[in-house]
Amino acid sequence: MRMHGGAQAAMIADVPEALRDNFSKRVKLMAPLLKAWKSALKEEGAVDFSGLIHQAIAVLDKGRFISPWKHILVDEFQDISPQRAALLTALRQQNKRTSLFAVGDDWQAIYRFSGAEMSLTTAFHHYFGEGDRCVLDTTYRFNDRIGDIANRFVQQNPHQLRKPLNSLSKGNKKSVTLLPDDQLEALLDKLSGYAKPDERILLLARYHHLRPAVLDKAKTRWPKLALDFMTIHASKGQQADFVIVLGLHEGRDGFPAQARESIMEEGLLPQPEDFAHAEERRLAYVALTRARQQVWLLFDKARPSAFVDVFRELGVPQSRKA
């Protein structure tokens, strides 16, 4: 609601008609909380992040600040929200000679829950005008086998931009492997036999609480392994030699996550594209591409994730044992 920044009536008018009645009731329920929040900020002389962006746009629109900048560079552009895009537009309107240079990858757009709108990247020219496009088509991180599986997996969604991606290093069929999740300890035993002390092993899961309990004893059991655990969202920008993706199972805490948005989120967040598990696929792409050498996808044999069959169809081999 703070990011939207508009009056209640404007918020309600903006949502699809099918949601409007329920959405209206929830907005009215939230209104006293929002009022109390604004009062608390005022008493402290404080501003929240959404407030900063709205104030900046207002200052520009009223001509109280004339932008001196001719060049604006925005990194991680795929994470931009409509509110932040409006700030860019206001800055550029102040100085018609301003050029905008955006760096982003729609395949890694995983922050819709915080207001990011992927179409601002995939339909960039529609929102920001004509310009040149340069595709960075060479990766220095992962090998060509990881790249091939990850690329084909994410591009099954027709809403993603089509891009070639070339890897400088060669992999093999075992660079991406499906493995039953009861093989985690055996896999770490095996890695301890050949992973070098300076080679990082990253265990990734959809949720914090899926951190394996066996890691509590990792320092004594596998003292030579450089092990880290984090959520896939937190791993953005990270890299490791070996990656183990945990939690490929169905259910409440499965991966892909079950869709369970509230009416407020449905009404106020950007509309998701019409493709099953679109953002969860991008999250899986991020997980796969953290690895330089090898990825293991650990799944539950009794209730495998929907992604397991997709990976099999893409030619990812399955091992019974680590």
N, C-alpha and C positions, 0 to 999 in steps of 0.2 A: 504493500500500500504506500509506503514511503517512497519507493522507487517510482511508482506511477505518478505520485505527487499531485494528482488532480483532485477535484471535489468529488464527494460521494456519488453525485448524480452522473458525473462524467465517467467514473469507474464502472458504474452499473451499465451505462449506455454502451460501453466499449466491449462488454462480454457477449458471446453468442446467446441468442434468444433462449435456447434450450436450458442454459445455466442461470438465466437472469433472476428468476424468482428466488432460488436457493442462495445464489450469490448475494442478492440484495439483503436477505435476512442476516447473512454472516457479516457483511460490511457494517450493518447497523449494530450488530453485536460487538464488533471490533472498534467501532467509532470512539467509545469512551476511553478505551486503552490507548488509541492513537492520540487522543486529546491530552491524556495524562502524560504520555511520552513527550509530546511537544512542550507541555508546561514544564516538565522536569528539565528538558534541554534549555529552555528559556531561563529558568531559575539559576542554572549553572553557567549561563553564558556560553553554552556548548552548541556544537553543530554535529549531526551525524553525517555519515558518508553521502547518503542520498541528498541530504540538505545541502551539502557542499556543492554537488553537481548542479542542483536546481538553482542555487544562488548564483553560481558562475554563469549559467545560461541567462538568468535574469539580468545580471550586470552587463553582459554582452548585448542582449536584445535592447536594453535601454540606452546603449551607447555610452555607458559610464566607463568603459574600457575599450580602447582601440588596439586590436592585436598587432604587434609589430612583427610577428613571425611569418616568414615566407615558406618555411619548410616544417612540416609536422610529421614525425615518425611515430607510428603506433605498432608496438610488438604484440605478439599473441592476439592478433586481431579477431581470431575466431571466438574469443571470449567476450567480445564487446556487447553491451546491452543497448537497447534503443535509447535509453537515457544518456549514456555516454556518447552514442553516435550523434545525439542532438547537440551535445557540447562541441563536438568536432564541426558540425554544420554551422553552428553559431560563430565559431572562431573563423571559419573560412569565409563566411559572409562579411566579416569585418574587413577582410583583406582579400580581394578577388584574385590576387596573384599568388595566393598561398597554394603550395602543392602538398598533397597528402600522400605519404608513402606508408603503406600498410603491409605488415609481415604476418602471415597466418597460415594455418593448415586446417581446413574444414574437417579433415579426417580425425582431428584431435579436439573437436568441439564437445566438451564433456561438462560444461557448467550451465546448462539451461536452468538447473534448480536455483541458480543465483541470478537469473535474469538474462543470461547470454542468449543472443538470437543468431543462429547459424546463417540465416539468409542474408544477413548484413555482409557476410563474407562470400557466400556462393552467388549472390546477386549484387556484388559490390558496385558495378557500374550503374545499376538501376538507382542506387541510393546516393552515390557520390560522384557520378558523372564519368564520362569516357576517360580512358587513360591506358597506359601500357601495362602489360601483364608479363611477369617473368616467372617461369616455373623453375624452382630449385629441384632438379631431378636426380641429384646424386647424394646418397647418404654415406656417411663415414662411420656410422655406428654399427649397424647390424648387417649380417651376411645376406647373400641373395636368396637363400632358401627362406629365412625368416621374412624377408621383404616380400617374396612371392606369395606366401600364405597370408600374411597380414594385409597385403594390397588387395588380393582377390576377395578376402573375407569382407573388408570394409566397403569395397566397390560393388558388392551385391545390392547395396542400397542405391537406387537410381538417382537419389537426391544429392549424392556426394559428387564433387567435381572429379572428372576423369583426369588422372595424372600418371605419367610414367615415373618409375622410381628405380634408379640403378644403384646397386651396391658395389663397392670396390672389392669386398672380400667374398670368397666363395664358401658356401655351406654344403651340407649334404642332407639326405633324407631324414636323418636323425636330429637335425637342428631344431625341429619342432616335433614333439612326441606327446601323444596322449598316454596317460599312466593312471591306473587306479589309485585312489587317494590313500589306500592302506599301505602303499609303497613309499611313503614319504621318508620314513627312517632309513629304509634300505637305500633310497636314493642319496640321502646325506652321507651314509656310510660309504657309498661308492664314490661320491664326489671327494670325500676326504682322502681318497687314494690318489687322485690326480689333480685336483684343483690347487693352483699355486697360492701361497699366502697373500699375494697382492691381487688375486682375482676375486672380485666381489660376487657374492651369491645373494640375490634379492628374492625374498618370498613375498608374493603379492596376493591380497584378497580384497573382495568387494567391501568387507566390513572389518572394523577393528577387532571385534570379538571373535573373529575366525583365526586369530593368531594361534598357531599350534602350541599346546602345552609343552611339547617336547623341547621347544626352544629355551625353556627355563633352565634346562640342563646342558644346553649346547656347548657352553664354554669348557665343561669338563669332558663331555662326550666327543665333541669334534673341535678340539682346541686349535687346530690349524685352519679351520674354515672361517672366512670373513663373512658372517651371516648377518643380514638385516631383514626385518619385517616391516612392511607398511601397507597402507591401503593403496589401491590403484590410483585413486585421485591424488594422493600425496606423492606418488612416484613420478608425476609429470615433470619432465626435465631431468630426471635421474637416469643413470645407466649402470649396468652391471655386466659381468661376463656371462653369468648364468642366471636365468630367471625361472622360478617355480611359481606357477599361477595356481592358487588354491581355490576350493569352493565351487567347482563347476557342477553344481547340483540344482535340482528343482526345489521349490518351496519358498518359505517366507524370507529366508536369508540367502536365497540362491543367487546365481549369476547366470543369465541376466536377471536383474531384480524384477520382482513383480511390480506392475504399475499400480500405484496406490496414492494418487494425488488427491489432495483435498479440493473442494469446490473453489476455495480462494486461489490455490495454485493454478488450477485449470483456467480460472478467469483472468488472472493477472500475469502469468508467465507467457512467453512467446509460444505460439502454437507449434506442437511437435510435427515433424513431417510424417506423412502417411506411409510408414514402413515399420514392421514389427521390430521392437527392441533397437530402434535406430541409435539412440545415444549409448545404450549398453554395448552395442557393437563397436562404437568408437572407443569406449572404455577398454574393451578387449584388445583393440588395435594398439592403444597406448601401452597396455600390459605386455603384449608380444614384442613391441619395438623398444623396450627398455634393454633387451639382451643383445650383447655383441656376438656371442657364440652359440648358445643353446637355450631352448625353452621347453619346460615340461608343463603340460596342462593336466592337473590332477582332478579327476572326476569321481563321482560316487557311482559305483556299478549298479546299485539298487535303484537310484533315481537320478540318472544323468541329466545334466543341463541340456536344453534345446541346442546349445552351441556345439555340443559334442558331435552330433550327427552332421552338422554343417562342416566342422573341421574334417571329419572322416571323408565327406564328399569332396573336399578340397585336396584329398590325398595325404592327410596327416596320418602317419602310422601309429598303431596302438601297441604298446608293449605290455605284457602281462606282469613282468618284473622289472625292477630298476636295473 
